[in-house]
Amino acid sequence: MPKFEWVRKVIILGSGPIKIGEAAEFDYSGSQCLKALREEGIETVLVNPNIATIQTDPRLAGKVYLLPVTPEYVEKVIQKEKPDGILLGFGGQTALNCGVQLAKSGILEKYDVKVLGTPIRAIEETEDRELFRKAMIRASIPIPRSMSATSVEEAFRIADELGFPVILRVAYTLGGKGSGVARNRRELEEMVSRALAQSMITQVLVEEYIGKWKEVEYEVMRDYENNCLTVCNMENFDPMGVHTGDSIVVAPSQTLTNREYHLIRSASIKAVQSLGIVGECNIQWALYPKSEEFRAIEINARMSRSSALASKATGYPLAYIAAKLAVGYLLPELINKVTGVTTACFEPALDYLVVKIPRWDLRKFRNVDPHLGPQMKSVGEVMAIGRTFEEALQKAVRMLDVGKIGVVGDDDEPEPLESVLDVLDNPTDERLFKVAKAIKMGVSIEKIYELSGIDPWFLYKIRNIVEMDEKIKTLDLNDEKAPEIIKEAKRLGFSDRQIARCLKMDEMEIRRFRKRFSIIPVVKQIDTLAAEWPAQTNYLYVTYSGDEDDVKFYSGKKRKVIVLGAGVFRIGSSVEFDWSGVNTIWALKRRGIDETIMVNYNPETVSTDYDISDRLYFEELTFERVLDIYEKEKPFGVIVSVGGQIPNNLALKLSQAGVKLLGTSSRSIDLAEDRSKFSALLDQLGIPQPEWSKLTTIEDAERFADEIGYPVLIRPSYVLSGYAMRVARNRRELRDYLELAARVSHEHPVVISKFVEGAKEVEVDGVADGEATLIGAVIEHIEQAGVHSGDAVMSIPPQTLSSSTIKTIEDYTRAIARAL
């Protein structure tokens, strides 16, 4: 069936601002959707106010309205643009809720706008908890015992019938917002009161608690003619009770039997077909570990964070295919772009495995509860690819950029056994590391399983890592068995730095040892069908489980450039750096670079799409791995300045190892990032700044603060979003903040300067070529200095600055740019 000929113009609803549960995955899905529609000659109109996204770039959308995604504003766009259809499944919960409101209020019918893809009725049956329960019962799909409530009194009655504990699930919300486990009537009353206020339809589902059952997810595609396939199945490392967005996830599942896999696969297809979903959806299941009993938990009839993960894990372009299905195509009519041969009706097969670990920033805030539950708290995630679970898990830990060099190998602080066991039973963001610690402390696998509910298969794999760590610590590199042990350690995901720390050696010594014994990683290609068909795209990862590279490396006259991406999203680093990376790739192509190479590991991003760069390495952004790729590819150079703090922090070390950096030099990056060097540069240029001093000892810092007077500002080097930057107003605060800053910036100096109260804050954005500087904008903060720019309200152009002040600021900016 060809596409609908009547579809000539379509409105796509975006997800709006980045928030917990709605991040760059919707920029990825929206961008894929826009590409798919553009190929069909369909005019696209995007409504999304998030300026940091790729999808709002004029290169992708026909028209962009930077407006709130609400019925009021979307109606005005519909009135003006007169579209034939609207797509609701590519902008997360924000778009879905807006679409349902537009339909219910009669706006879509009034302007004759058709909902493309999943119909409104199916959306309501997946989002309204009571309708979902009835739909699953109608389709004979098992679900937990539950009833919906619209008041606290109703919730009490249901909970008494089900028995405590119960879990609350809120209708029409994202990231488990308002959800939680109530163990008594007091907790239930508090949670229900809050949850009802957060639901668009004032409804909450009170459900029997099935904690410590396995949690399994399936990504399913369906077209208008009921063709259906499962693209990916994923298993949560953490059992039920932890939101899937806060859980470590493995694809494909590792502990399900073949029968369990196919029972749930069949049920997934049955559920999707009964609802009439068109396009992509995510289904979450609970599986009892001691039998084949399972329950449907929820269905997302839209693209989600899990969908982005599944797409990057398999190489199957879920959002792209979903957009094609929405405008009328059928699965057998569409070609899998990765193989270029098979149709989109082929289910992917993986000859590798993928591990996703969430990134939390809970420690940035005081008095935040670190415990994990049904309500999502993570702000980003990483995805690692490997040939062993141990390899992928350790790579993923390093990708988190939280100072860990692996599952083991960091200096463990002494801790009572009771507190370790408590975290196993009551999970926090540290549970993975507490599992390893418990194993080191001699706790049995059976006991850890009993407390945590984590399948023993995963626990034995972590024990393999712990045992290898102990083996390396007693290793003599002169021993004839040393190369064999180092090779096995690399297969289990140990980095050179990790091994070096075990042996109290330098990282480069381990690298030289490896190369002497030809212990070198290989590059493998993701083809979606486990090498059954040759891949047409260069979607790559690096592993020590293999004998040869899957791709050829051409040097000579071919000009290649490597761009280092932003890595994991966290507070202070988000989709804006993905925008920078993708635009850099596009600019390089326009300037005649033969081959662009992206290195990044964030599954939510557009930069990790298979069709953005000529080669994509879904890999760690560490010194070791970037050097591995550099030595294989032999590029013209590497760009580190568009990915934010992670690549910036690698610049000096890469340069010292002989890597050619393009753009700003490593010396200049260090001059800007090192607070002490930068302050000295300002003095040299005669640019006024508050009095400052480089920290040597706490006593010196106290003397300096007494001399210049409080308050003072503590500024660590090489950090993002002002991490550990504090205003101290007395000696006690000064000591506390200095200790925190020294831990965060232990390799680089910490500077103390006088904090100027009541000052305006102004920032400047520009581009410099080494000589001339083009100033793009002078930005005035509404708040006074002391509020981080990432948290400030801003005005472009400035509203209260005089022209002479603006000129002085621009002159200073040009002087700094020239000096750097």
RAZIHU-V820764 format. One record per residue. N is the residue number from 1. PHI is phi in degrees with one decimal (999 if undefined). OMEGA is omega in whole degrees, 0 to 359 (999 if undefined). BURIAL is 1 if it has 16 or more other C-alpha atoms within 10 Angstrom, else 0. Layout:
n = [N N]
phi = [PHI PHI]
omega = [OMEGA OMEGA]
burial = [BURIAL BURIAL]
This chain:
n = [1 2 3 4 5 6 7 8 9 10 11 12 13 14 15 16 17 18 19 20 21 22 23 24 25 26 27 28 29 30 31 32 33 34 35 36 37 38 39 40 41 42 43 44 45 46 47 48 49 50 51 52 53 54 55 56 57 58 59 60 61 62 63 64 65 66 67 68 69 70 71 72 73 74 75 76 77 78 79 80 81 82 83 84 85 86 87 88 89 90 91 92 93 94 95 96 97 98 99 100 101 102 103 104 105 106 107 108 109 110 111 112 113 114 115 116 117 118 119 120 121 122 123 124 125 126 127 128 129 130 131 132 133 134 135 136 137 138 139 140 141 142 143 144 145 146 147 148 149 150 151 152 153 154 155 156 157 158 159 160 161 162 163 164 165 166 167 168 169 170 171 172 173 174 175 176 177 178 179 180 181 182 183 184 185 186 187 188 189 190 191 192 193 194 195 196 197 198 199 200 201 202 203 204 205 206 207 208 209 210 211 212 213 214 215 216 217 218 219 220 221 222 223 224 225 226 227 228 229 230 231 232 233 234 235 236 237 238 239 240 241 242 243 244 245 246 247 248 249 250 251 252 253 254 255 256 257 258 259 260 261 262 263 264 265 266 267 268 269 270 271 272 273 274 275 276 277 278 279 280 281 282 283 284 285 286 287 288 289 290 291 292 293 294 295 296 297 298 299 300 301 302 303 304 305 306 307 308 309 310 311 312 313 314 315 316 317 318 319 320 321 322 323 324 325 326 327 328 329 330 331 332 333 334 335 336 337 338 339 340 341 342 343 344 345 346 347 348 349 350 351 352 353 354 355 356 357 358 359 360 361 362 363 364 365 366 367 368 369 370 371 372 373 374 375 376 377 378 379 380 381 382 383 384 385 386 387 388 389 390 391 392 393 394 395 396 397 398 399 400 401 402 403 404 405 406 407 408 409 410 411 412 413 414 415 416 417 418 419 420 421 422 423 424 425 426 427 428 429 430 431 432 433 434 435 436 437 438 439 440 441 442 443 444 445 446 447 448 449 450 451 452 453 454 455 456 457 458 459 460 461 462 463 464 465 466 467 468 469 470 471 472 473 474 475 476 477 478 479 480 481 482 483 484 485 486 487 488 489 490 491 492 493 494 495 496 497 498 499 500 501 502 503 504 505 506 507 508 509 510 511 512 513 514 515 516 517 518 519 520 521 522 523 524 525 526 527 528 529 530 531 532 533 534 535 536 537 538 539 540 541 542 543 544 545 546 547 548 549 550 551 552 553 554 555 556 557 558 559 560 561 562 563 564 565 566 567 568 569 570 571 572 573 574 575 576 577 578 579 580 581 582 583 584 585 586 587 588 589 590 591 592 593 594 595 596 597 598 599 600 601 602 603 604 605 606 607 608 609 610 611 612 613 614 615 616 617 618 619 620 621 622 623 624 625 626 627 628 629 630 631 632 633 634 635 636 637 638 639 640 641 642 643 644 645 646 647 648 649 650 651 652 653 654 655 656 657 658 659 660 661 662 663 664 665 666 667 668 669 670 671 672 673 674 675 676 677 678 679 680 681 682 683 684 685 686 687 688 689 690 691 692 693 694 695 696 697 698 699 700 701 702 703 704 705 706 707 708 709 710 711 712 713 714 715 716 717 718 719 720 721 722 723 724 725 726 727 728 729 730 731 732 733 734 735 736 737 738 739 740 741 742 743 744 745 746 747 748 749 750 751 752 753 754 755 756 757 758 759 760 761 762 763 764 765 766 767 768 769 770 771 772 773 774 775 776 777 778 779 780 781 782 783 784 785 786 787 788 789 790 791 792 793 794 795 796 797 798 799 800 801 802 803 804 805 806 807 808 809 810 811 812 813 814 815 816 817 818 819 820]
phi = [999 -73.1 -65.4 -65.9 -68.6 -77.9 -88.3 -115.2 -137.7 -132.3 -96.6 -113.7 -94.4 -85.7 -100.9 77.2 -66.6 -65.5 -151.2 -60.6 95.2 -137.8 -125.1 -72.3 -59.8 -84.6 -69.2 -60.1 -67.3 -65.1 -65.2 -62.2 -61.5 -62.4 -61.0 -62.0 -72.7 -61.7 -59.9 -90.4 74.3 -87.4 -73.6 -114.5 -127.9 -103.4 -112.9 -164.7 -87.1 -84.5 -74.1 -83.5 -91.7 -69.5 -65.0 -85.6 -73.2 -57.3 -63.7 -100.5 -92.0 -65.8 -133.9 -125.0 -107.5 -84.2 -127.5 -59.9 -87.0 -131.5 -54.6 -57.9 -77.3 -65.0 -60.7 -63.4 -67.2 -60.0 -59.8 -79.5 -87.4 51.0 -75.7 -86.4 -147.4 -136.3 -110.2 -111.2 -91.3 -115.3 -125.4 66.3 -65.4 -58.7 -66.8 -63.1 -63.0 -63.7 -62.1 -63.2 -65.5 -63.3 -69.9 -66.3 -83.1 84.5 -67.0 -64.4 -67.3 -57.4 -100.9 55.0 -104.9 -88.4 -78.2 -91.5 85.2 -59.7 -70.9 -56.9 -59.9 -67.9 -62.1 -62.6 -72.0 -95.5 -94.8 -79.7 -61.8 -71.5 -64.0 -63.3 -59.6 -66.5 -64.3 -68.9 -63.1 -61.1 -91.0 59.7 -98.3 -66.9 -134.8 -63.4 -61.5 -163.3 -148.2 -90.5 -133.4 -120.3 -152.9 -64.0 -62.5 -61.6 -62.4 -59.6 -61.3 -67.2 -62.9 -62.8 -71.9 -78.2 90.9 -77.5 -75.4 -127.6 -112.2 -102.6 -127.5 -99.7 -74.6 55.4 -130.3 -117.4 65.4 67.4 -56.2 83.7 -77.0 175.3 -103.7 -103.2 -102.8 -158.2 -65.7 -62.9 -62.8 -62.9 -60.8 -64.8 -69.6 -65.5 -58.0 -71.0 -66.0 -61.5 -69.8 -92.1 -87.2 -64.5 -116.9 50.5 -141.9 -135.4 -96.9 -101.2 -129.2 -60.5 -88.3 -119.6 -60.0 72.6 -73.6 -69.0 -113.0 -129.7 -124.7 -126.3 -99.9 -124.0 -114.9 -141.6 -109.4 -64.7 -97.7 75.2 -65.4 -145.3 -150.7 -98.4 -83.6 -158.4 -114.7 -131.8 -115.6 -81.3 -60.9 -84.0 -75.6 -53.9 115.0 -111.1 -54.2 -60.1 -70.2 -106.7 -102.2 -70.1 -125.5 -121.6 -132.0 -73.2 -58.7 -111.9 -114.4 -77.8 -75.0 -59.3 -66.6 -60.6 -56.2 -76.7 -60.7 -74.5 -59.7 -62.4 -65.3 -63.1 -64.2 -61.0 -63.9 -65.6 -66.5 -68.9 -82.6 79.6 -66.6 -121.9 112.6 -108.6 -150.9 -115.8 -118.8 -108.7 -124.2 -108.0 -124.7 -71.0 -66.2 -105.6 -158.0 -98.0 -72.2 -142.5 -138.4 -78.6 -97.5 -162.9 -128.1 -101.6 -86.4 -164.5 -67.0 -142.1 -63.8 -64.2 -65.1 -62.5 -62.1 -62.1 -63.5 -74.3 -69.2 -101.7 84.2 -87.8 -76.5 -55.2 -67.2 -60.6 -67.3 -59.8 -65.6 -64.0 -65.3 -62.5 -98.3 115.8 -69.0 -108.8 -56.1 -67.3 -85.7 -100.5 -96.1 -70.5 -69.9 -74.3 -88.0 73.9 -124.9 -77.2 -87.4 -72.3 -89.2 -83.1 -82.6 -60.8 -125.7 -111.4 -107.6 -153.5 -132.4 -123.6 -123.7 -108.4 -125.1 -73.0 -113.2 -109.8 -123.1 -63.5 -72.2 -74.2 -118.0 -78.5 61.9 -88.1 -74.1 -81.9 -71.0 -103.5 -156.8 -72.1 -102.7 -69.8 -123.6 -71.5 -111.9 -168.5 -158.1 -124.3 -133.1 -116.8 -116.0 -154.7 -100.0 -131.1 -61.9 -60.9 -63.0 -64.9 -64.8 -68.8 -61.1 -63.2 -60.6 -66.3 -63.5 -62.9 57.7 -113.6 89.6 -92.9 -97.5 162.6 -62.7 -129.1 109.3 -87.2 -71.3 -80.4 -79.9 -56.2 -151.0 -63.1 -57.2 -60.0 -71.4 -65.7 -63.8 -63.3 -68.8 -63.1 -82.9 -123.0 -61.1 -124.0 -67.9 -102.0 -60.5 -54.7 -73.6 -71.6 -62.3 -61.7 -66.0 -62.6 -62.5 -60.7 -83.0 90.6 -71.9 -71.3 -59.7 -61.1 -66.9 -62.7 -63.0 -60.4 -77.6 -95.8 77.3 -75.1 -55.4 -55.3 -56.8 -65.5 -65.9 -65.0 -65.4 -66.6 -63.0 -58.0 -66.4 -61.5 -66.7 -66.8 -58.1 -65.8 -65.7 -65.3 -60.5 -102.3 -82.4 -109.2 -64.3 -83.6 -67.4 -66.2 -87.7 -57.1 -58.6 -65.2 -69.0 -64.0 -63.6 -67.1 -62.1 -64.9 -64.8 -91.8 87.4 -73.8 -85.6 -57.8 -65.1 -63.0 -64.7 -61.4 -66.1 -61.4 -95.5 55.5 -127.2 -89.8 -55.5 -68.4 -64.7 -66.9 -61.1 -64.5 -60.4 -57.4 -66.1 -63.0 -105.1 55.4 -94.1 -127.5 -71.4 -115.0 -100.7 -114.2 -113.0 -89.8 -123.1 72.7 -130.3 48.7 69.5 -70.1 -128.9 -68.4 -84.1 -100.2 -112.8 -98.6 -105.6 -125.0 -145.5 -114.8 -148.3 -100.9 -101.9 172.5 -110.4 -147.8 -73.3 -83.3 -126.3 -95.1 -113.3 -99.7 -109.9 72.2 -81.1 -70.9 -90.1 -120.7 -131.1 -96.7 -114.3 -89.9 -77.6 -88.6 73.3 -72.1 -80.8 -150.7 -62.1 106.2 -141.4 -140.6 -65.3 -61.1 -77.3 -68.3 -56.9 -63.1 -64.2 -65.9 -66.7 -65.8 -59.1 -61.7 -64.9 -61.6 -64.8 -64.5 -88.9 88.7 -68.0 -69.8 -142.2 -99.9 -127.3 -103.4 -117.2 -163.9 -137.8 -95.9 -71.2 -81.7 -96.7 -73.9 -63.7 -95.6 -73.7 -65.1 -109.8 -84.3 -107.3 -73.4 -136.8 -118.7 -100.4 -85.5 -143.6 -60.3 -103.4 -118.3 -54.5 -60.8 -73.2 -62.6 -66.0 -57.7 -67.9 -60.0 -69.7 -78.8 -81.3 48.6 -79.4 -65.7 179.5 -125.4 -104.2 -112.3 -93.7 -114.9 -108.0 85.5 -70.7 -61.0 -64.2 -57.3 -69.1 -88.3 -54.4 -61.7 -66.6 -64.3 -61.8 -65.6 -87.9 95.9 -77.4 -82.8 -94.5 -98.7 89.1 -57.9 -73.1 -63.5 -64.4 -69.9 -61.7 -64.1 -64.4 -81.3 -81.7 -77.0 -58.4 -66.4 -65.7 -67.9 -63.3 -64.7 -62.9 -61.0 -60.9 -63.3 -83.1 74.5 -92.8 -63.1 -152.9 -62.8 -56.0 -143.1 -153.7 -78.9 -70.2 -115.0 -133.4 -63.9 -63.5 -62.0 -63.2 -64.4 -63.0 -64.6 -63.5 -63.6 -68.7 -90.6 90.5 -78.1 -80.1 -125.5 -108.2 -96.0 -128.1 -74.3 -94.8 52.9 -127.0 -110.8 54.9 68.8 -59.9 67.3 -82.2 -139.9 -99.6 -98.6 -111.3 -159.5 -63.8 -63.2 -63.2 -57.9 -61.4 -59.9 -72.0 -66.0 -64.5 -63.1 -61.9 -65.3 -69.3 -72.3 -119.1 -67.4 -93.0 -132.0 -70.2 -109.4 -111.3 -112.6 -139.6 -65.5 -89.6 -87.7 -84.4 75.2 -90.7 -78.0 -116.9 -132.8 -130.5 -129.9 -115.1 -154.3 -130.0 -125.1 -108.5 104.6 -124.2 -90.8 -125.7 -98.7 -90.7 -81.9 -160.0 -104.7 -117.0 -101.8 -81.4 -74.3 -75.8 -74.7 -55.3 123.2 -101.2 -57.1 -58.0 -70.7 -109.6 -94.7 -86.2 -127.8 -130.9 -125.0 -77.1 -59.1 -105.3 -122.3 -90.9 -75.2 -63.3 -69.7 -65.4 -62.1 -63.7 -61.5 -61.4 -65.3 -63.2 -61.4 -61.5 -65.6 -64.6 -65.9 -60.5 -64.8 -66.6 -83.7]
omega = [180 181 179 182 183 180 180 179 184 172 175 178 177 185 179 185 176 177 178 182 179 184 188 180 179 169 177 185 178 179 177 179 180 177 183 181 179 178 182 181 180 179 183 177 182 173 181 182 185 186 184 188 174 187 178 175 182 180 185 185 176 177 179 173 179 185 176 179 179 182 182 183 181 177 179 178 178 181 183 189 181 181 176 183 179 179 186 191 186 181 175 183 181 181 182 180 179 180 179 179 178 180 183 180 177 184 181 179 181 183 178 178 182 173 181 181 183 182 181 182 179 177 180 182 176 184 178 188 180 177 178 180 180 180 179 177 179 181 181 176 182 178 175 175 185 172 180 180 176 177 179 182 177 180 177 183 181 181 178 180 182 186 179 355 174 177 179 175 188 181 174 175 184 174 180 183 180 181 179 178 178 183 178 184 180 178 181 181 181 183 182 179 180 185 181 179 183 182 181 182 179 182 176 177 176 193 175 183 179 179 179 162 175 174 184 179 174 172 188 175 175 176 185 181 175 170 188 174 173 183 185 168 185 180 177 174 177 180 177 182 175 179 183 176 178 183 167 184 181 176 351 181 184 187 177 172 179 181 178 180 185 175 183 176 180 179 179 180 179 181 182 180 181 181 181 178 176 183 186 172 181 179 179 184 169 182 179 188 187 176 179 179 179 181 171 181 177 177 172 183 183 171 181 176 177 179 178 178 181 180 181 180 184 187 180 186 188 185 179 181 180 179 178 179 182 181 168 181 175 183 181 181 186 182 173 186 180 178 183 184 185 178 179 180 176 176 181 173 186 173 179 172 186 175 174 173 178 174 176 173 184 185 179 186 180 172 177 179 183 182 182 180 184 179 188 179 185 182 180 178 178 177 179 180 179 177 173 178 181 180 182 181 182 176 182 179 179 180 182 180 177 178 179 179 178 178 176 175 177 180 180 174 179 185 178 180 183 181 177 180 179 179 176 182 181 193 170 178 181 191 180 183 176 176 178 181 179 178 177 182 175 178 184 176 181 180 179 179 181 182 190 187 178 185 181 179 179 182 177 178 177 177 176 180 180 181 178 177 179 181 181 182 180 186 171 183 177 178 182 179 184 180 180 180 178 179 179 177 178 178 178 172 178 177 176 181 179 179 181 180 177 184 182 180 177 181 182 176 179 179 180 178 180 185 179 181 177 175 188 181 176 179 180 187 175 184 180 184 172 176 177 176 178 180 178 181 181 178 199 170 185 182 174 177 180 184 182 178 177 183 176 180 181 175 179 187 182 182 181 177 175 175 178 182 188 183 187 173 175 177 181 178 186 190 181 180 174 176 181 182 181 179 175 177 180 180 179 179 179 182 172 175 185 184 176 184 178 173 181 183 183 185 182 198 173 182 177 169 184 187 179 180 178 174 178 173 177 194 177 171 177 179 182 186 178 178 176 182 180 182 177 186 184 184 173 179 182 176 182 193 182 184 179 192 185 177 178 181 180 191 185 182 179 180 179 179 176 178 179 179 178 182 182 183 179 179 181 177 179 180 180 185 181 186 182 181 182 179 178 178 179 177 181 181 181 179 185 178 177 178 185 176 176 181 172 174 179 180 177 180 179 178 181 180 178 183 183 179 176 2 176 181 176 186 175 180 174 177 182 174 176 182 181 174 186 171 180 183 177 184 181 178 180 180 181 184 179 178 177 181 180 177 182 186 189 180 187 185 173 182 174 177 178 177 183 181 177 183 171 174 181 174 184 173 180 177 181 179 182 178 181 177 177 181 182 183 166 189 179 176 176 178 176 178 183 173 182 183 178 179 187 169 187 178 173 354 179 183 185 181 177 180 180 177 180 180 179 179 179 179 178 181 181 180 179 180 179 182 180 999]
burial = [0 0 0 0 0 0 1 0 1 1 1 1 1 1 1 1 1 1 0 0 1 1 1 1 1 1 1 1 1 1 1 1 1 1 1 1 1 0 0 0 0 1 1 1 1 1 1 1 1 1 0 1 1 1 1 1 1 0 0 1 1 1 1 1 1 0 1 1 1 1 1 0 0 1 1 0 1 1 0 0 0 0 1 1 1 1 1 1 1 1 1 1 1 1 1 1 1 1 1 1 1 1 1 0 0 0 1 1 0 0 0 0 1 1 1 1 1 1 1 1 0 1 1 1 1 1 1 1 1 1 1 1 1 0 1 1 0 0 0 0 1 1 1 1 0 1 1 1 1 1 0 1 0 0 1 1 0 1 1 0 0 1 0 1 1 1 1 1 1 1 1 1 1 1 1 1 1 1 1 1 1 1 0 0 1 0 0 1 1 0 1 1 1 0 1 1 0 1 1 0 0 1 1 1 1 1 1 1 1 1 1 1 1 1 1 1 1 1 1 1 1 1 1 1 0 1 0 1 1 1 1 1 1 1 1 1 1 1 1 1 1 1 1 1 1 1 1 1 1 1 1 1 1 1 1 1 0 0 0 0 1 0 0 1 1 0 1 1 1 1 1 1 1 1 1 1 1 1 1 1 1 1 1 1 1 1 1 1 1 0 0 0 0 1 1 1 1 1 1 1 1 1 1 1 1 1 1 1 1 1 1 1 1 1 1 1 1 1 1 1 1 1 1 1 1 1 1 1 1 1 1 0 0 0 1 1 1 1 1 0 0 0 0 1 1 1 1 1 1 1 0 1 1 1 1 1 1 1 1 1 0 1 0 0 0 0 0 0 0 0 0 1 1 1 1 1 1 1 1 1 1 1 1 1 1 1 1 1 1 1 1 1 1 1 1 1 1 1 1 1 1 0 0 1 1 1 1 1 1 0 0 0 0 0 0 0 0 0 0 1 1 0 1 1 1 0 1 1 1 0 1 1 1 1 1 1 1 1 1 0 0 0 0 0 1 0 0 1 1 0 1 1 1 1 1 0 0 1 1 0 1 1 1 0 1 1 0 1 1 0 0 1 0 0 0 0 0 0 0 0 0 1 1 0 1 1 1 1 1 1 1 1 1 1 1 1 1 1 1 1 1 1 1 0 0 0 1 0 0 1 1 0 1 1 0 0 0 0 1 1 1 1 1 1 1 1 1 1 1 1 0 0 0 1 1 0 1 1 1 1 1 1 1 1 1 0 0 0 0 0 0 0 0 0 0 0 0 0 1 1 1 1 1 1 1 1 1 1 1 1 1 1 1 1 1 1 1 1 1 1 1 1 1 1 1 0 0 1 0 0 0 0 1 0 1 1 1 1 1 1 1 1 1 1 1 1 1 1 1 1 0 1 1 1 1 1 1 1 1 1 1 1 1 1 1 1 1 1 1 1 0 1 1 1 1 1 1 1 1 1 1 1 1 1 1 1 1 1 1 1 1 1 0 1 0 0 0 0 1 1 1 1 0 1 1 1 0 1 1 1 1 1 1 1 1 1 1 1 1 0 1 1 0 0 0 0 0 0 0 0 0 1 1 1 1 0 0 0 0 0 1 1 0 1 1 0 0 0 0 1 1 1 1 1 1 1 1 1 1 1 0 1 1 1 1 1 1 1 0 0 1 0 0 1 1 0 1 1 0 1 1 1 0 1 1 0 0 0 1 1 1 1 1 1 1 1 0 0 0 0 1 1 0 0 0 0 0 0 0 0 0 0 1 0 0 0 0 1 1 1 1 1 1 1 1 1 0 1 1 0 0 1 0 1 0 0 0 1 0 0 0 0 0 0 0 1 0 0 1 1 0 1 1 1 1 1 1 0 0 1]
